[in-house]
């Protein structure tokens, strides 16, 4: 029986370990004062018990091999945690963990675990049907454990609330104790995993039933792919690229196609479709080659315009995997083989490629943030100056708060005068950013002079200037729109014009491509300004260009308001 005293002990030890690490974090006691060591221990405490559960009941897996595997996984997660905290550098606070880094560790661990369980150590090769079974089993096992843990705590809180109605408070006091929370959660996860292994037959039946139903979504997905590929020459690429998220949408669509294709193929024992439909789907899959190709093109255009970023580097990895899947699955059509015959080998190659890519992106010498910072600075150097002759600045906020040690090292180099243009004040900006300790309230407006503040706003129509009184207002105002403009390397466009007919100009600040704020003068002095309201840019317009802002004009509303006893009714017109 899988759920033995070992499972209970493993869950309890995990809960006690996490509780101890939590208390060390609160008290700022060693090793919590060493983010690299602490985060490594945290990753091991979180992952290793789950690996113990998922390696149970694996066919022909000797205890010695299992122990060696657990040791290897433990060392791997320790290294991943240490690399995460080390890449954060001096800015690692508390746990020193970013969600993105934790997600990478989870994905890497899950894929490696599936590859390990699916490997036939006697034949010294991967057996796809075995890999498929254990990958889905472990996924369902972990999801079930998470759901059951959530339900358990929901019942506890409901019971505590019920008892509190009659004045019994000790239940709520008990379940809020940190040692109780960690210990019981570890035990519940262990119990859920054990019960899932005990009922493996029922779990397998549910899995096959769910996958069989999901498989019939594949024809719908491929139908849309064919329609899109046929309509593309007539619609052109401009509407696609104007969305500014074309690559993400196409890669997401490709992920759906791969998911439903695997739901149909399952372990390779049968294809699940009649022969005629199977052949039609086989040919329709070729349309996804077009989808992946256009996705790569869209990604390439964004890189050419704005250079590489951390998000685009991740997108390149995903696009590479999409190309492997699209080409690999299409091989069955090119070879006139049985539909989906190439899926097994392709999935194994894609899994190995994913693991290799993730390991490269988390390794300190080639960390994704290191590559992104280097690419960003190189792009800034290549651009030299914008259309108005102003030197294009780096993304200061990204370098200080989003890129860890690598951005901080770049700022330190700038503060020392390395690789900075003459007369632009980059040295002062770098020093100011390095001195900041709070990313959410840096208050850069208090550290800039009037000239530096004014440079953060591009005024339209052309020829107008930012009112002097508004510059003074910025030094006191704390609205998020203005802070966003001041933190942005490119600043924000603003538009001056009389919107309310009082013969005084209002000022519209476009904080980003989708919303902004309206500021108006109050009183008789030019320094008296206030935030009057906000506005949204309808649809998927994105950022306005200089010509569009320069041609903006004030127009009366199409519909007047209706006032009933002091209440104004406004007609809402869809965009």
Beta strands, then each sheet from edge to edge (+ up, - down):
strand 1: 119-120
strand 2: 125-126
strand 3: 457-460
strand 4: 492-497
strand 5: 506-509
strand 6: 515-521
strand 7: 529-536
strand 8: 562-564
strand 9: 567-569
sheet 1: 1+ 2-
sheet 2: 3+ 4+ 5- 6+ 7-
sheet 3: 8+ 9-
end
